[in-house]
Amino acid sequence: MKNGVVIVGSGHAGVQAAASLREEGYDGPVILVGDENELPYHKPPLSKTFIKDAQAKPQPLRGEAFYSGNSIDLRPGLWIDRIDAPSQRLEISGGGTLAFDRLILATGSRPRLLKLQGTELGGVVSLRSLADARLIRELSARTEDVVILGGGFIGLEIAATLRAAGCNVTVVEAVDRLLGRAVAPAIAAHVRQRLEAIGVRILTGTTVARLEGEAGRVSAAITSSGERLPAQMVIIGIGVVPNVELAQAASLATGNGICVDQQMQSSMREVLAVGDAASYRHWFTGGDVRLESVQNATDQARLAARTIVGHVEPYLAVPWFWSDIGDMKLQMVGLTQGGDNHVVLGEPAENKFSIYHFAGNRLLGIESVNRPADHMLGRKMLGAGFSPTPQTVAGGPEALKAALAAFQPKTPA
Ligand SMILES: Cc1cc2nc3c(=O)[nH]c(=O)nc-3n(C[C@H](O)[C@H](O)[C@H](O)COP(=O)(O)OP(=O)(O)OC[C@H]3O[C@@H](n4cnc5c(N)ncnc54)[C@H](O)[C@@H]3O)c2cc1C
C-alpha cells in the first residue's frame, strides 16, 4: 500500500483508528484529517465540567508527541469536500487532494437544527465542539437565565452544570418525559426530581414557539402555552444527525448513518466507517443501529484497524454509555429496548439504584444510578454471553457474581 490509510475526522473514533493501526502493526502512511483547529480532545467533559470552569483546559485524547512518535500525520483545520471514489482521492476544501488505499470515515455527527423563529439571534447555541463549549462558557459568565431546548443527556448535563455555576435554568422538552426512550421511565423520573431539587425548572410536554430578541441578541423563549421565559442564552439540544454527506455524494450506501458490515466496511470495500456516523446490524438486537457513545466510537475504530491489517472478525462489543448529571452518575450497558420485565436493586431514595431489564429470562441490559459495581458486573456478564435469571438478580450482587463464576459458555459442537 503506497498511499496508506486516510482517516477523515479526528474525534474519538478517528484518533483511535490511527492509534490502533499502529498497535496492529500497520506500517504504511496514516493521515488523520480533521476540520477542527485543535489537538483532538475528549468531548464528554465539555458538558460536565468545562463550561462552568473558566480555568478548565481541554483534555487531549493523546499528547502531541503521540502523533509524531507514531508517524501519524495529523492534519488539523482541513475540511474534506469530496471523495473521488474511482481514483481513490479526497478533495480538500480550498484546493489539494489526498490519495488513499483505504479510507476510514470517522466524520461523527452534528447537532440537529431546529426550525424556529429567532434561532439566528446572538446567544442561541448548541454544544458539539470545543469551540461551542468555549462560547457557552463565555456567555454563561454574563448570563442569568438559560433556556435549554431538549431534555436528553446533553441538555440535562448542561442544565445541571450551568445551575451549579449559578444560572437560572429552564429545560423545555416536547414529550411528556425526560431522556426520550433512552432510559426507563423510573430513571427519567428520578433525574427530573433531583434536577428540580437543585432548582432546575423542567417543562415537559411543552415546545418553544419562538425566540424573541433585543438588539440582535436573544432575550426570551415563548413556549407553546404562551409563557415568556427570559433568556440571555438558549441552548438547542435536540439530538444529532450523522455526517453522511461525503459518503452519500460518493454513492456509498447510507441510511441513518453510513451503512457498514460486521467488519466496518461500507458498500465500497476500500472505505470503512466508524463511530457516530456509522450504522450497522447489531449482533445483540438483530436490528440496524447507530450508536452515539465513546465506547462505540473506540471499539469500532479498533475493529476497523484490524480489518485493514487483514483480520476478519465480527463486531461483538457490548454497548455501554455513561452520563454525569449533577450528583448522578448514570451508566447503561446493553440495549434495553423490547424489555418486558425488570428487577430493581438499591434505593432510589439514596440516589443509588440499578434497573435490570429482561425480555423473558434474557438479560437485555442494566441502567444504574451511582452503582458503578452493577455496571461493571453487567459488562462482564453480557460480554461473557451470560444471562442471569430475574430471580438470581433479585438475590443481589453476591449471588450474581457467584452465578457468573459458575457459568460455562457453550462451546460450538
Ligand atoms: C458535549 C458532549 C458530551 C458527551 N458525553 C458523552 C458521555 O458522557 N459518554 C459517552 O459515551 N458519549 C458522550 N458523548 C458522545 C461522544 O462524544 C460521541 O459519541 C463521540 O465523540 C463520537 O466520536 P466520533 O469520532 O464518531 O465523532 P466526533 O467525535 O464528533 O468526531 C468527528 C470529527 O470529524 C470532523 N469532520 C466531519 N466531517 C468532516 C470533513 N468532511 N472533513 C474534516 N473533518 C470532518 C468533525 O468536525 C469532528 O471533529 C458526548 C458528546 C458531546 C458533544
PDBQT file of the ligand as one rigid body, heavy atoms in Angstrom, charges set to zero:
ROOT
HETATM    1  C1  LIG A 501     -20.849  17.556  24.922  1.00  0.00    +0.000 C 
HETATM    2  C2  LIG A 501     -20.824  16.086  24.685  1.00  0.00    +0.000 A 
HETATM    3  C3  LIG A 501     -20.827  15.203  25.769  1.00  0.00    +0.000 A 
HETATM    4  C4  LIG A 501     -20.810  13.825  25.553  1.00  0.00    +0.000 A 
HETATM    5  N1  LIG A 501     -20.806  12.989  26.620  1.00  0.00    +0.000 NA
HETATM    6  C5  LIG A 501     -20.707  11.649  26.434  1.00  0.00    +0.000 A 
HETATM    7  C6  LIG A 501     -20.618  10.757  27.545  1.00  0.00    +0.000 A 
HETATM    8  O1  LIG A 501     -20.701  11.179  28.697  1.00  0.00    +0.000 OA
HETATM    9  N2  LIG A 501     -20.487   9.443  27.300  1.00  0.00    +0.000 N 
HETATM   10  C7  LIG A 501     -20.394   8.930  26.030  1.00  0.00    +0.000 A 
HETATM   11  O2  LIG A 501     -20.238   7.733  25.844  1.00  0.00    +0.000 OA
HETATM   12  N3  LIG A 501     -20.507   9.766  24.950  1.00  0.00    +0.000 NA
HETATM   13  C8  LIG A 501     -20.647  11.101  25.123  1.00  0.00    +0.000 A 
HETATM   14  N4  LIG A 501     -20.737  11.945  24.049  1.00  0.00    +0.000 N 
HETATM   15  C9  LIG A 501     -20.798  11.349  22.693  1.00  0.00    +0.000 C 
HETATM   16  C10 LIG A 501     -19.411  11.069  22.167  1.00  0.00    +0.000 C 
HETATM   17  O3  LIG A 501     -18.585  12.184  22.370  1.00  0.00    +0.000 OA
HETATM   18  C11 LIG A 501     -19.532  10.731  20.686  1.00  0.00    +0.000 C 
HETATM   19  O4  LIG A 501     -20.275   9.543  20.574  1.00  0.00    +0.000 OA
HETATM   20  C12 LIG A 501     -18.139  10.571  20.068  1.00  0.00    +0.000 C 
HETATM   21  O5  LIG A 501     -17.479  11.814  20.058  1.00  0.00    +0.000 OA
HETATM   22  C13 LIG A 501     -18.251  10.030  18.647  1.00  0.00    +0.000 C 
HETATM   23  O6  LIG A 501     -16.970  10.012  18.095  1.00  0.00    +0.000 OA
HETATM   24  P1  LIG A 501     -16.748  10.197  16.527  1.00  0.00    +0.000 P 
HETATM   25  O7  LIG A 501     -15.271  10.181  16.348  1.00  0.00    +0.000 OA
HETATM   26  O8  LIG A 501     -17.600   9.264  15.803  1.00  0.00    +0.000 OA
HETATM   27  O9  LIG A 501     -17.295  11.665  16.206  1.00  0.00    +0.000 OA
HETATM   28  P2  LIG A 501     -16.740  13.068  16.659  1.00  0.00    +0.000 P 
HETATM   29  O10 LIG A 501     -16.086  12.959  17.991  1.00  0.00    +0.000 OA
HETATM   30  O11 LIG A 501     -17.878  14.004  16.508  1.00  0.00    +0.000 OA
HETATM   31  O12 LIG A 501     -15.625  13.432  15.598  1.00  0.00    +0.000 OA
HETATM   32  C14 LIG A 501     -15.899  13.654  14.243  1.00  0.00    +0.000 C 
HETATM   33  C15 LIG A 501     -14.965  14.714  13.725  1.00  0.00    +0.000 C 
HETATM   34  O13 LIG A 501     -14.988  14.697  12.299  1.00  0.00    +0.000 OA
HETATM   35  C16 LIG A 501     -14.990  16.033  11.827  1.00  0.00    +0.000 C 
HETATM   36  N5  LIG A 501     -15.462  16.039  10.428  1.00  0.00    +0.000 N 
HETATM   37  C17 LIG A 501     -16.708  15.716   9.971  1.00  0.00    +0.000 A 
HETATM   38  N6  LIG A 501     -16.765  15.830   8.630  1.00  0.00    +0.000 NA
HETATM   39  C18 LIG A 501     -15.534  16.227   8.219  1.00  0.00    +0.000 A 
HETATM   40  C19 LIG A 501     -14.978  16.524   6.925  1.00  0.00    +0.000 A 
HETATM   41  N7  LIG A 501     -15.703  16.415   5.798  1.00  0.00    +0.000 N 
HETATM   42  N8  LIG A 501     -13.684  16.930   6.867  1.00  0.00    +0.000 NA
HETATM   43  C20 LIG A 501     -12.926  17.032   8.005  1.00  0.00    +0.000 A 
HETATM   44  N9  LIG A 501     -13.415  16.759   9.248  1.00  0.00    +0.000 NA
HETATM   45  C21 LIG A 501     -14.710  16.359   9.360  1.00  0.00    +0.000 A 
HETATM   46  C22 LIG A 501     -15.910  16.699  12.830  1.00  0.00    +0.000 C 
HETATM   47  O14 LIG A 501     -15.827  18.094  12.800  1.00  0.00    +0.000 OA
HETATM   48  C23 LIG A 501     -15.372  16.115  14.140  1.00  0.00    +0.000 C 
HETATM   49  O15 LIG A 501     -14.262  16.834  14.584  1.00  0.00    +0.000 OA
HETATM   50  C24 LIG A 501     -20.777  13.317  24.225  1.00  0.00    +0.000 A 
HETATM   51  C25 LIG A 501     -20.782  14.205  23.139  1.00  0.00    +0.000 A 
HETATM   52  C26 LIG A 501     -20.804  15.577  23.351  1.00  0.00    +0.000 A 
HETATM   53  C27 LIG A 501     -20.815  16.521  22.180  1.00  0.00    +0.000 C 
ENDROOT
TORSDOF 0
